Amino acid sequence: MARELSTDPYVPQTGSLPFNASIDDARAWITRQQGRHPEGVGFSFAIATGTSGRAVGHCGLWLSDLDAGLATAGYAIVPSQRRRGYATDALLALTAFGWTMPDLTRIVLHIEPWNTASQRTAERAKYVRHEATADHRIFNGETREMLVYVASKQAA
């Protein structure tokens, strides 16, 4: 899953998975994901099919602003498994998991304006477009204009 996910030119721009990852690169990325919770950064999960259990993507809930009641979510599906509802199902499950944390009141998604598929995923998962745009620093240090979608615990 990690190796296929790395073939999407956008995915490596948003995290630490390199483009066209080797087996060693993919294993190192998985190890980093497994360390996210013990490091206190948040939670990283594989997205798997309900029938075969095969991993088809990745999602995470990042808690750097938990003191303010805020978390950031993200998700990615391997190219060969897109348009099957996996991202929406994963985001719904990730959001429900987030609401089990007593201090969490809002979960935010930052979505590129061109990424209409991700915007539809957010809307299907009951996230509301909160602002027109906001500057957001992506993993490689670049700042981009993003759409902001928010889920609120009180609306859940």
C-alpha positions in Angstrom: 0.0 0.0 0.0 2.7 2.5 0.9 4.6 1.9 -2.3 1.5 2.4 -4.4 0.5 5.4 -2.4 3.9 6.9 -3.2 3.2 6.8 -6.9 0.7 9.7 -6.5 2.8 12.8 -7.1 0.7 14.8 -4.6 1.0 12.4 -1.6 4.7 12.8 -1.0 4.2 16.6 -0.9 2.0 16.3 2.2 4.0 13.9 4.4 7.2 11.9 4.8 6.5 9.2 2.2 8.9 9.8 -0.7 7.8 9.7 -4.3 8.2 6.2 -5.9 9.3 4.8 -2.5 11.6 1.8 -2.5 10.7 -1.1 -0.2 13.1 0.3 2.4 11.5 3.8 2.1 8.1 2.3 2.5 9.1 0.3 5.6 10.7 3.4 7.1 7.5 5.4 6.5 5.4 2.6 8.2 7.8 2.6 11.1 7.4 6.4 11.4 3.6 6.1 11.3 3.7 3.4 14.1 5.6 5.9 16.2 3.2 8.8 15.9 1.1 8.0 19.0 4.0 7.2 21.3 5.6 10.4 20.2 2.5 12.3 21.2 1.9 13.6 17.6 -1.4 11.9 17.0 -2.8 8.7 15.5 -1.9 7.1 12.2 -4.0 4.3 10.8 -4.1 2.1 7.7 -7.3 2.1 5.8 -8.4 -1.5 4.9 -11.2 -3.0 3.0 -14.0 -4.6 5.0 -13.9 -7.8 3.1 -10.3 -8.8 2.5 -8.7 -6.5 5.1 -6.2 -5.4 2.4 -4.7 -2.0 3.1 -5.9 0.6 0.5 -4.8 3.8 2.2 -3.8 5.8 5.2 -5.4 8.3 7.5 -4.3 10.2 10.5 -5.5 12.4 13.3 -2.9 15.0 14.3 -3.1 16.5 17.8 -0.6 19.4 17.9 -3.4 21.8 18.9 -5.3 19.5 21.3 -4.8 22.1 24.1 -7.1 24.4 22.0 -9.6 21.5 21.4 -8.5 21.1 17.8 -7.1 18.2 15.7 -6.2 18.0 12.0 -7.2 15.0 9.9 -5.8 13.7 6.7 -6.4 10.7 4.4 -5.1 9.2 1.2 -6.2 6.2 -0.9 -4.0 4.3 -3.3 -4.7 5.3 -6.9 -6.0 1.8 -7.9 -8.7 1.9 -5.1 -10.1 5.4 -5.4 -13.8 6.2 -6.1 -15.0 3.3 -3.9 -16.0 5.2 -0.8 -13.0 4.2 1.3 -11.9 7.7 2.0 -15.4 8.7 3.2 -15.7 5.6 5.4 -12.2 6.2 6.8 -12.9 9.8 7.6 -16.2 9.0 9.3 -14.5 6.4 11.4 -11.5 8.7 12.2 -13.9 11.5 13.2 -16.0 9.1 15.4 -12.7 8.0 17.0 -11.7 11.6 17.6 -14.9 12.4 19.5 -13.9 9.8 22.1 -11.2 12.3 23.2 -12.9 14.5 25.9 -10.8 17.6 25.1 -11.4 17.5 21.3 -14.1 19.8 20.0 -13.2 20.4 16.4 -11.4 18.5 13.6 -10.1 20.4 10.6 -9.2 19.3 7.1 -7.0 21.4 4.8 -7.9 20.6 1.2 -6.3 22.0 -2.0 -8.8 24.0 -4.0 -8.3 21.8 -7.1 -9.0 18.6 -5.1 -12.7 18.3 -5.7 -12.7 14.6 -4.9 -11.4 15.3 -1.4 -13.9 18.2 -1.0 -16.8 15.7 -1.8 -15.3 13.2 0.7 -15.3 15.9 3.4 -18.9 16.9 2.7 -20.1 13.3 2.7 -18.5 12.9 6.1 -20.5 15.9 7.3 -17.6 18.4 7.4 -18.6 22.0 6.7 -16.5 24.4 4.6 -15.5 26.9 7.2 -13.5 29.5 5.4 -13.0 30.3 1.8 -9.2 29.8 2.1 -6.4 29.8 4.6 -2.7 29.6 4.2 -1.4 26.2 5.4 2.1 24.9 5.5 2.4 21.5 4.0 5.1 19.0 4.9 7.9 20.2 2.6 7.7 23.6 4.2 5.8 25.3 1.3 2.8 27.4 2.2 -0.3 27.0 0.0 -3.8 28.3 0.0 -6.2 25.6 1.2 -9.9 25.2 1.7 -10.8 24.6 5.4 -13.4 22.1 6.3 -14.5 21.6 10.0 -16.4 19.0 12.0 -17.6 20.1 15.4 -18.3 17.7 18.3 -21.5 19.5 19.1 -22.8 19.0 15.6 -21.9 15.2 15.7 
